[in-house]
Amino acid sequence: MAIAVVATAVVGAACSASTEEEGAERHVTPPAEARDYCALVERFYGRLDQFVSDTQQELGGDVSDAEFDQRLVGFIRENQQLFDQLEAAAPPAIAADAAIQAAAFEQVAVQGDLTPLETPEAKAAEDRTVEYEADKCGIVVE
């Protein structure tokens, strides 16, 4: 779940996930313990891509970082149930990382800012889940 990538991205460059790598399709069949998680991750990235696209259309290229960040907080609040589902479905290999990320998302929703996603623990958990998602789900964050 690479939401911090979007939080630090320059508006105008979309964050997206795909099952393609270097122009060639990458077909990965997730292991049984990861199937539900991988399906939820795909749903998350679909929603995230739609959020970025909608925000760029609504605000154009003149959006401030503060405005984008507040919209991102709103996106996180709206998707809290999905983050809980991701945590519950996380395979054992990344269960602790998914819990760290879910807690960070909850803190963002409560606090109203993105700083919980910027802690070393949250960033390390994100790195490990993104790597797992690429390897086991075939989802590559661009």
Secondary structure, 3 states (H helix, E strand, C coil): CCHHHHHHCCCCCCCCEECEECCEECCCCCCHHHHHHHHHHHHHHHHHHHHHHHHHHHHHHHCCHHHHHHHHHHHHHHCHHHHHHHHHHCCHHHHHHHHHHHHHHHHHHHHCCCHHHHCHHHHHHHHHHHHHHHHHHCCEEC
